[in-house]
Amino acid sequence: MTADVPHPYSVTIEPLRKPEGHFGWALRRSGKLIERSDRAFTTEVKAFENALRAIEIDTKPSSGGRR
């Protein structure tokens, strides 16, 4: 999954304590935390796909990305 993340971004998928069995993500640009998921995902794959959408939003200049 990590190979699909464009440079300089990195995504970390982590299991959540509550609700148990769900996952969240953290998005970093050049090692600096820029965003965390605000919802729980039932699978690591769904969490990763949502993190990729957050990267797309961050890289689009017309959408008011966070750069």
N, CA, C and O atoms as a CHARMM CRD file, in Angstrom:
* protein
*
  268
    1    1 MET  N      0.82300  -1.19900   0.00000 PROA 1      0.00000
    2    1 MET  CA     0.00000   0.00000   0.00000 PROA 1      0.00000
    3    1 MET  C      0.86400   1.25900   0.00000 PROA 1      0.00000
    4    1 MET  O      0.50700   2.24200  -0.65000 PROA 1      0.00000
    5    2 THR  N      1.94700   1.25400   0.68500 PROA 2      0.00000
    6    2 THR  CA     2.76500   2.45100   0.81900 PROA 2      0.00000
    7    2 THR  C      3.33400   2.91700  -0.50800 PROA 2      0.00000
    8    2 THR  O      3.55200   4.11400  -0.69300 PROA 2      0.00000
    9    3 ALA  N      3.58000   1.99800  -1.43900 PROA 3      0.00000
   10    3 ALA  CA     4.16800   2.35500  -2.72900 PROA 3      0.00000
   11    3 ALA  C      3.24200   3.25400  -3.54700 PROA 3      0.00000
   12    3 ALA  O      3.70600   3.94800  -4.45200 PROA 3      0.00000
   13    4 ASP  N      1.94400   3.25600  -3.24600 PROA 4      0.00000
   14    4 ASP  CA     0.97800   4.05200  -3.98800 PROA 4      0.00000
   15    4 ASP  C      0.91200   5.50600  -3.52200 PROA 4      0.00000
   16    4 ASP  O      0.20100   6.31300  -4.11900 PROA 4      0.00000
   17    5 VAL  N      1.63900   5.84100  -2.47500 PROA 5      0.00000
   18    5 VAL  CA     1.58300   7.18900  -1.90400 PROA 5      0.00000
   19    5 VAL  C      2.63000   8.06000  -2.59400 PROA 5      0.00000
   20    5 VAL  O      3.81000   7.71200  -2.61900 PROA 5      0.00000
   21    6 PRO  N      2.19600   9.20500  -3.16200 PROA 6      0.00000
   22    6 PRO  CA     3.15600  10.08100  -3.85000 PROA 6      0.00000
   23    6 PRO  C      4.10900  10.78000  -2.88100 PROA 6      0.00000
   24    6 PRO  O      3.74200  11.12200  -1.75700 PROA 6      0.00000
   25    7 HSD  N      5.32600  10.97900  -3.34400 PROA 7      0.00000
   26    7 HSD  CA     6.33500  11.71000  -2.57200 PROA 7      0.00000
   27    7 HSD  C      5.91400  13.16800  -2.47400 PROA 7      0.00000
   28    7 HSD  O      5.47500  13.68100  -3.50400 PROA 7      0.00000
   29    8 PRO  N      5.98800  13.86100  -1.42800 PROA 8      0.00000
   30    8 PRO  CA     6.64300  13.62400  -0.14300 PROA 8      0.00000
   31    8 PRO  C      5.68900  13.14400   0.95000 PROA 8      0.00000
   32    8 PRO  O      5.98800  13.30800   2.13300 PROA 8      0.00000
   33    9 TYR  N      4.56400  12.56400   0.58700 PROA 9      0.00000
   34    9 TYR  CA     3.55100  12.13600   1.55600 PROA 9      0.00000
   35    9 TYR  C      3.85600  10.74200   2.10100 PROA 9      0.00000
   36    9 TYR  O      4.52000   9.93000   1.45600 PROA 9      0.00000
   37   10 SER  N      3.35000  10.49300   3.31200 PROA 10     0.00000
   38   10 SER  CA     3.36300   9.14600   3.87900 PROA 10     0.00000
   39   10 SER  C      2.05800   8.96800   4.64800 PROA 10     0.00000
   40   10 SER  O      1.51700   9.91400   5.22100 PROA 10     0.00000
   41   11 VAL  N      1.57200   7.73900   4.64600 PROA 11     0.00000
   42   11 VAL  CA     0.31400   7.40300   5.31100 PROA 11     0.00000
   43   11 VAL  C      0.58800   6.29800   6.31900 PROA 11     0.00000
   44   11 VAL  O      1.25500   5.31000   6.01200 PROA 11     0.00000
   45   12 THR  N      0.06400   6.48000   7.52500 PROA 12     0.00000
   46   12 THR  CA     0.15800   5.46100   8.55300 PROA 12     0.00000
   47   12 THR  C     -1.26000   5.01900   8.89600 PROA 12     0.00000
   48   12 THR  O     -2.10900   5.84000   9.24100 PROA 12     0.00000
   49   13 ILE  N     -1.50700   3.71500   8.79900 PROA 13     0.00000
   50   13 ILE  CA    -2.80300   3.14900   9.17300 PROA 13     0.00000
   51   13 ILE  C     -2.61900   2.49000  10.53500 PROA 13     0.00000
   52   13 ILE  O     -1.70500   1.68600  10.72100 PROA 13     0.00000
   53   14 GLU  N     -3.49200   2.83200  11.49200 PROA 14     0.00000
   54   14 GLU  CA    -3.36300   2.30600  12.84100 PROA 14     0.00000
   55   14 GLU  C     -4.69900   1.78700  13.34100 PROA 14     0.00000
   56   14 GLU  O     -5.74200   2.37200  13.05000 PROA 14     0.00000
   57   15 PRO  N     -4.67500   0.67500  14.10500 PROA 15     0.00000
   58   15 PRO  CA    -5.91700   0.19600  14.71500 PROA 15     0.00000
   59   15 PRO  C     -6.36800   1.15900  15.80800 PROA 15     0.00000
   60   15 PRO  O     -5.54300   1.72600  16.52500 PROA 15     0.00000
   61   16 LEU  N     -7.65800   1.33400  15.92800 PROA 16     0.00000
   62   16 LEU  CA    -8.22200   2.22000  16.95000 PROA 16     0.00000
   63   16 LEU  C     -8.61000   1.41500  18.18800 PROA 16     0.00000
   64   16 LEU  O     -8.96400   0.24100  18.08700 PROA 16     0.00000
   65   17 ARG  N     -8.54300   2.04800  19.34500 PROA 17     0.00000
   66   17 ARG  CA    -8.98000   1.37600  20.56600 PROA 17     0.00000
   67   17 ARG  C    -10.49900   1.32900  20.62700 PROA 17     0.00000
   68   17 ARG  O    -11.08700   0.33600  21.05400 PROA 17     0.00000
   69   18 LYS  N    -11.12500   2.42000  20.19200 PROA 18     0.00000
   70   18 LYS  CA   -12.59200   2.49800  20.16000 PROA 18     0.00000
   71   18 LYS  C    -12.99800   3.09000  18.83400 PROA 18     0.00000
   72   18 LYS  O    -12.45900   4.14100  18.48800 PROA 18     0.00000
   73   19 PRO  N    -13.86500   2.53800  18.08400 PROA 19     0.00000
   74   19 PRO  CA   -14.42500   1.21200  18.29000 PROA 19     0.00000
   75   19 PRO  C    -13.40000   0.12800  17.94500 PROA 19     0.00000
   76   19 PRO  O    -12.65100   0.24200  16.97500 PROA 19     0.00000
   77   20 GLU  N    -13.38900  -0.88700  18.73700 PROA 20     0.00000
   78   20 GLU  CA   -12.43600  -1.97100  18.56500 PROA 20     0.00000
   79   20 GLU  C    -12.61800  -2.64200  17.20200 PROA 20     0.00000
   80   20 GLU  O    -13.74200  -2.86200  16.75000 PROA 20     0.00000
   81   21 GLY  N    -11.50700  -2.95900  16.56600 PROA 21     0.00000
   82   21 GLY  CA   -11.56200  -3.60800  15.26600 PROA 21     0.00000
   83   21 GLY  C    -11.65100  -2.64200  14.09500 PROA 21     0.00000
   84   21 GLY  O    -11.80600  -3.07400  12.95300 PROA 21     0.00000
   85   22 HSD  N    -11.55500  -1.34600  14.35800 PROA 22     0.00000
   86   22 HSD  CA   -11.59800  -0.33400  13.31300 PROA 22     0.00000
   87   22 HSD  C    -10.23000   0.33100  13.17100 PROA 22     0.00000
   88   22 HSD  O     -9.34300   0.15000  14.00400 PROA 22     0.00000
   89   23 PHE  N    -10.08200   1.10400  12.09400 PROA 23     0.00000
   90   23 PHE  CA    -8.79000   1.69400  11.76500 PROA 23     0.00000
   91   23 PHE  C     -8.91700   3.18900  11.47500 PROA 23     0.00000
   92   23 PHE  O     -9.97100   3.67400  11.06200 PROA 23     0.00000
   93   24 GLY  N     -7.83200   3.89400  11.70000 PROA 24     0.00000
   94   24 GLY  CA    -7.72700   5.31000  11.36700 PROA 24     0.00000
   95   24 GLY  C     -6.42000   5.53200  10.62900 PROA 24     0.00000
   96   24 GLY  O     -5.59100   4.62600  10.54200 PROA 24     0.00000
   97   25 TRP  N     -6.23000   6.73100  10.09700 PROA 25     0.00000
   98   25 TRP  CA    -4.99500   7.03000   9.35800 PROA 25     0.00000
   99   25 TRP  C     -4.42500   8.36200   9.79800 PROA 25     0.00000
  100   25 TRP  O     -5.12400   9.22100  10.33500 PROA 25     0.00000
  101   26 ALA  N     -3.12200   8.50600   9.55000 PROA 26     0.00000
  102   26 ALA  CA    -2.41200   9.77200   9.77400 PROA 26     0.00000
  103   26 ALA  C     -1.67700  10.08500   8.48300 PROA 26     0.00000
  104   26 ALA  O     -1.03200   9.21300   7.90100 PROA 26     0.00000
  105   27 LEU  N     -1.77500  11.33300   8.03500 PROA 27     0.00000
  106   27 LEU  CA    -1.15000  11.77600   6.78700 PROA 27     0.00000
  107   27 LEU  C     -0.01800  12.74100   7.12100 PROA 27     0.00000
  108   27 LEU  O     -0.20100  13.70800   7.85900 PROA 27     0.00000
  109   28 ARG  N      1.15000  12.45600   6.56300 PROA 28     0.00000
  110   28 ARG  CA     2.31400  13.31900   6.77700 PROA 28     0.00000
  111   28 ARG  C      2.86400  13.79400   5.44300 PROA 28     0.00000
  112   28 ARG  O      2.85300  13.06500   4.45100 PROA 28     0.00000
  113   29 ARG  N      3.34600  15.03500   5.43800 PROA 29     0.00000
  114   29 ARG  CA     4.04200  15.59100   4.27100 PROA 29     0.00000
  115   29 ARG  C      5.44100  15.93400   4.74100 PROA 29     0.00000
  116   29 ARG  O      5.61700  16.74400   5.65100 PROA 29     0.00000
  117   30 SER  N      6.43700  15.31600   4.12000 PROA 30     0.00000
  118   30 SER  CA     7.84500  15.49500   4.52000 PROA 30     0.00000
  119   30 SER  C      8.04600  15.22000   6.00400 PROA 30     0.00000
  120   30 SER  O      8.82900  15.90300   6.66400 PROA 30     0.00000
  121   31 GLY  N      7.34400  14.22800   6.52700 PROA 31     0.00000
  122   31 GLY  CA     7.49200  13.81600   7.91400 PROA 31     0.00000
  123   31 GLY  C      6.65600  14.58600   8.91200 PROA 31     0.00000
  124   31 GLY  O      6.57900  14.19100  10.07500 PROA 31     0.00000
  125   32 LYS  N      6.01800  15.68700   8.49000 PROA 32     0.00000
  126   32 LYS  CA     5.22900  16.50900   9.40300 PROA 32     0.00000
  127   32 LYS  C      3.74700  16.13000   9.30200 PROA 32     0.00000
  128   32 LYS  O      3.18900  16.07400   8.20700 PROA 32     0.00000
  129   33 LEU  N      3.12600  15.87400  10.43300 PROA 33     0.00000
  130   33 LEU  CA     1.71400  15.51500  10.47000 PROA 33     0.00000
  131   33 LEU  C      0.87400  16.66800   9.94200 PROA 33     0.00000
  132   33 LEU  O      0.97500  17.79400  10.43100 PROA 33     0.00000
  133   34 ILE  N      0.03300  16.38100   8.93100 PROA 34     0.00000
  134   34 ILE  CA    -0.83600  17.43900   8.41000 PROA 34     0.00000
  135   34 ILE  C     -2.31600  17.12200   8.59800 PROA 34     0.00000
  136   34 ILE  O     -3.15100  18.02600   8.56100 PROA 34     0.00000
  137   35 GLU  N     -2.65200  15.83400   8.80100 PROA 35     0.00000
  138   35 GLU  CA    -4.06200  15.49600   8.98100 PROA 35     0.00000
  139   35 GLU  C     -4.19700  14.09100   9.55500 PROA 35     0.00000
  140   35 GLU  O     -3.36300  13.22000   9.30900 PROA 35     0.00000
  141   36 ARG  N     -5.28100  13.88400  10.33500 PROA 36     0.00000
  142   36 ARG  CA    -5.66300  12.55900  10.83500 PROA 36     0.00000
  143   36 ARG  C     -7.11000  12.31600  10.44000 PROA 36     0.00000
  144   36 ARG  O     -7.88700  13.25200  10.25100 PROA 36     0.00000
  145   37 SER  N     -7.45000  11.04800  10.32200 PROA 37     0.00000
  146   37 SER  CA    -8.83700  10.72400   9.98800 PROA 37     0.00000
  147   37 SER  C     -9.73400  11.10500  11.15900 PROA 37     0.00000
  148   37 SER  O     -9.34200  10.99100  12.32000 PROA 37     0.00000
  149   38 ASP  N    -10.93000  11.55300  10.84100 PROA 38     0.00000
  150   38 ASP  CA   -11.87600  11.92200  11.88700 PROA 38     0.00000
  151   38 ASP  C    -12.99000  10.89000  12.02200 PROA 38     0.00000
  152   38 ASP  O    -13.95300  11.08800  12.76300 PROA 38     0.00000
  153   39 ARG  N    -12.84100   9.78800  11.29200 PROA 39     0.00000
  154   39 ARG  CA   -13.82100   8.71000  11.40900 PROA 39     0.00000
  155   39 ARG  C    -13.10200   7.37300  11.44700 PROA 39     0.00000
  156   39 ARG  O    -11.92200   7.27200  11.11300 PROA 39     0.00000
  157   40 ALA  N    -13.83400   6.35500  11.86000 PROA 40     0.00000
  158   40 ALA  CA   -13.29000   5.00300  11.95100 PROA 40     0.00000
  159   40 ALA  C    -13.66100   4.22500  10.70200 PROA 40     0.00000
  160   40 ALA  O    -14.74900   4.39800  10.15300 PROA 40     0.00000
  161   41 PHE  N    -12.75300   3.36700  10.25500 PROA 41     0.00000
  162   41 PHE  CA   -12.96600   2.55100   9.06500 PROA 41     0.00000
  163   41 PHE  C    -12.92400   1.08300   9.45900 PROA 41     0.00000
  164   41 PHE  O    -12.14700   0.68100  10.32500 PROA 41     0.00000
  165   42 THR  N    -13.76700   0.29100   8.81500 PROA 42     0.00000
  166   42 THR  CA   -13.87900  -1.12300   9.18400 PROA 42     0.00000
  167   42 THR  C    -12.70400  -1.96500   8.70900 PROA 42     0.00000
  168   42 THR  O    -12.45800  -3.03800   9.25900 PROA 42     0.00000
  169   43 THR  N    -11.96500  -1.49600   7.68600 PROA 43     0.00000
  170   43 THR  CA   -10.80100  -2.23800   7.19700 PROA 43     0.00000
  171   43 THR  C     -9.63300  -1.28400   6.96500 PROA 43     0.00000
  172   43 THR  O     -9.81700  -0.07800   6.80600 PROA 43     0.00000
  173   44 GLU  N     -8.43100  -1.85100   6.95100 PROA 44     0.00000
  174   44 GLU  CA    -7.24300  -1.05600   6.65200 PROA 44     0.00000
  175   44 GLU  C     -7.29600  -0.51300   5.23100 PROA 44     0.00000
  176   44 GLU  O     -6.83600   0.59900   4.97100 PROA 44     0.00000
  177   45 VAL  N     -7.85300  -1.29300   4.31300 PROA 45     0.00000
  178   45 VAL  CA    -7.93300  -0.87400   2.91100 PROA 45     0.00000
  179   45 VAL  C     -8.82300   0.35100   2.77000 PROA 45     0.00000
  180   45 VAL  O     -8.47200   1.28700   2.05200 PROA 45     0.00000
  181   46 LYS  N     -9.96500   0.36000   3.44100 PROA 46     0.00000
  182   46 LYS  CA   -10.86800   1.51600   3.37000 PROA 46     0.00000
  183   46 LYS  C    -10.20700   2.75300   3.97900 PROA 46     0.00000
  184   46 LYS  O    -10.36100   3.85800   3.46000 PROA 46     0.00000
  185   47 ALA  N     -9.47600   2.57100   5.06900 PROA 47     0.00000
  186   47 ALA  CA    -8.77600   3.69700   5.68400 PROA 47     0.00000
  187   47 ALA  C     -7.72200   4.24200   4.72900 PROA 47     0.00000
  188   47 ALA  O     -7.58500   5.45700   4.58700 PROA 47     0.00000
  189   48 PHE  N     -6.97600   3.35400   4.07300 PROA 48     0.00000
  190   48 PHE  CA    -5.93400   3.77200   3.14400 PROA 48     0.00000
  191   48 PHE  C     -6.53000   4.51100   1.94100 PROA 48     0.00000
  192   48 PHE  O     -5.98800   5.52800   1.50700 PROA 48     0.00000
  193   49 GLU  N     -7.63700   4.00600   1.40600 PROA 49     0.00000
  194   49 GLU  CA    -8.29200   4.67200   0.27200 PROA 49     0.00000
  195   49 GLU  C     -8.74600   6.07400   0.66200 PROA 49     0.00000
  196   49 GLU  O     -8.62700   7.00700  -0.13300 PROA 49     0.00000
  197   50 ASN  N     -9.26000   6.22700   1.86800 PROA 50     0.00000
  198   50 ASN  CA    -9.69100   7.54300   2.32800 PROA 50     0.00000
  199   50 ASN  C     -8.50500   8.48200   2.49900 PROA 50     0.00000
  200   50 ASN  O     -8.61500   9.67200   2.20600 PROA 50     0.00000
  201   51 ALA  N     -7.37600   7.96600   2.96700 PROA 51     0.00000
  202   51 ALA  CA    -6.16500   8.77600   3.10400 PROA 51     0.00000
  203   51 ALA  C     -5.67900   9.24400   1.73600 PROA 51     0.00000
  204   51 ALA  O     -5.21900  10.37700   1.59800 PROA 51     0.00000
  205   52 LEU  N     -5.77600   8.38000   0.72300 PROA 52     0.00000
  206   52 LEU  CA    -5.38200   8.78500  -0.63200 PROA 52     0.00000
  207   52 LEU  C     -6.26400   9.91300  -1.15200 PROA 52     0.00000
  208   52 LEU  O     -5.78000  10.80700  -1.84600 PROA 52     0.00000
  209   53 ARG  N     -7.55000   9.88100  -0.82400 PROA 53     0.00000
  210   53 ARG  CA    -8.44600  10.98300  -1.22400 PROA 53     0.00000
  211   53 ARG  C     -8.03100  12.28200  -0.53600 PROA 53     0.00000
  212   53 ARG  O     -8.11200  13.35500  -1.13400 PROA 53     0.00000
  213   54 ALA  N     -7.58900  12.18900   0.71100 PROA 54     0.00000
  214   54 ALA  CA    -7.12100  13.38100   1.42300 PROA 54     0.00000
  215   54 ALA  C     -5.86800  13.95500   0.75700 PROA 54     0.00000
  216   54 ALA  O     -5.69400  15.17200   0.70100 PROA 54     0.00000
  217   55 ILE  N     -4.99900  13.07800   0.25500 PROA 55     0.00000
  218   55 ILE  CA    -3.80800  13.54000  -0.47200 PROA 55     0.00000
  219   55 ILE  C     -4.23000  14.25100  -1.75000 PROA 55     0.00000
  220   55 ILE  O     -3.67900  15.30000  -2.08500 PROA 55     0.00000
  221   56 GLU  N     -5.19800  13.69400  -2.46600 PROA 56     0.00000
  222   56 GLU  CA    -5.69300  14.32400  -3.70000 PROA 56     0.00000
  223   56 GLU  C     -6.21200  15.72500  -3.40900 PROA 56     0.00000
  224   56 GLU  O     -5.93100  16.65900  -4.16000 PROA 56     0.00000
  225   57 ILE  N     -6.95500  15.87700  -2.34200 PROA 57     0.00000
  226   57 ILE  CA    -7.49100  17.18700  -1.96900 PROA 57     0.00000
  227   57 ILE  C     -6.35200  18.14700  -1.64300 PROA 57     0.00000
  228   57 ILE  O     -6.38700  19.31400  -2.03100 PROA 57     0.00000
  229   58 ASP  N     -5.34800  17.65400  -0.93100 PROA 58     0.00000
  230   58 ASP  CA    -4.22500  18.50600  -0.53000 PROA 58     0.00000
  231   58 ASP  C     -3.39200  18.95500  -1.72400 PROA 58     0.00000
  232   58 ASP  O     -2.79700  20.03100  -1.68400 PROA 58     0.00000
  233   59 THR  N     -3.33900  18.16100  -2.77400 PROA 59     0.00000
  234   59 THR  CA    -2.49200  18.50300  -3.91700 PROA 59     0.00000
  235   59 THR  C     -3.20200  19.31300  -4.99100 PROA 59     0.00000
  236   59 THR  O     -2.54200  19.84500  -5.88400 PROA 59     0.00000
  237   60 LYS  N     -4.51800  19.42300  -4.93600 PROA 60     0.00000
  238   60 LYS  CA    -5.25100  20.19200  -5.94300 PROA 60     0.00000
  239   60 LYS  C     -5.25700  21.67200  -5.57900 PROA 60     0.00000
  240   60 LYS  O     -5.84200  22.05700  -4.56700 PROA 60     0.00000
  241   61 PRO  N     -4.61200  22.50500  -6.39500 PROA 61     0.00000
  242   61 PRO  CA    -4.56900  23.94100  -6.08100 PROA 61     0.00000
  243   61 PRO  C     -5.93600  24.61300  -6.16400 PROA 61     0.00000
  244   61 PRO  O     -6.19300  25.56200  -5.42400 PROA 61     0.00000
  245   62 SER  N     -6.81000  24.14800  -7.04000 PROA 62     0.00000
  246   62 SER  CA    -8.11300  24.78900  -7.20400 PROA 62     0.00000
  247   62 SER  C     -9.07300  24.49100  -6.07400 PROA 62     0.00000
  248   62 SER  O    -10.07800  25.18500  -5.91700 PROA 62     0.00000
  249   63 SER  N     -8.78000  23.46300  -5.27900 PROA 63     0.00000
  250   63 SER  CA    -9.70000  23.10000  -4.19800 PROA 63     0.00000
  251   63 SER  C     -9.33600  23.75800  -2.87300 PROA 63     0.00000
  252   63 SER  O     -9.93200  23.45000  -1.84100 PROA 63     0.00000
  253   64 GLY  N     -8.36500  24.65700  -2.89700 PROA 64     0.00000
  254   64 GLY  CA    -7.96600  25.29300  -1.65700 PROA 64     0.00000
  255   64 GLY  C     -7.20900  24.35400  -0.76200 PROA 64     0.00000
  256   64 GLY  O     -7.41200  24.33600   0.45200 PROA 64     0.00000
  257   65 GLY  N     -6.33300  23.57300  -1.35800 PROA 65     0.00000
  258   65 GLY  CA    -5.52600  22.59600  -0.60000 PROA 65     0.00000
  259   65 GLY  C     -4.80500  23.26800   0.55300 PROA 65     0.00000
  260   65 GLY  O     -4.71400  24.49300   0.62000 PROA 65     0.00000
  261   66 ARG  N     -4.30100  22.45400   1.45200 PROA 66     0.00000
  262   66 ARG  CA    -3.71400  22.95800   2.70000 PROA 66     0.00000
  263   66 ARG  C     -2.25600  23.35500   2.55900 PROA 66     0.00000
  264   66 ARG  O     -1.59800  23.53100   3.58400 PROA 66     0.00000
  265   67 ARG  N     -1.72500  23.50300   1.40300 PROA 67     0.00000
  266   67 ARG  CA    -0.30400  23.83300   1.22100 PROA 67     0.00000
  267   67 ARG  C     -0.00700  25.16400   1.72200 PROA 67     0.00000
  268   67 ARG  O      1.13900  25.60900   1.65100 PROA 67     0.00000
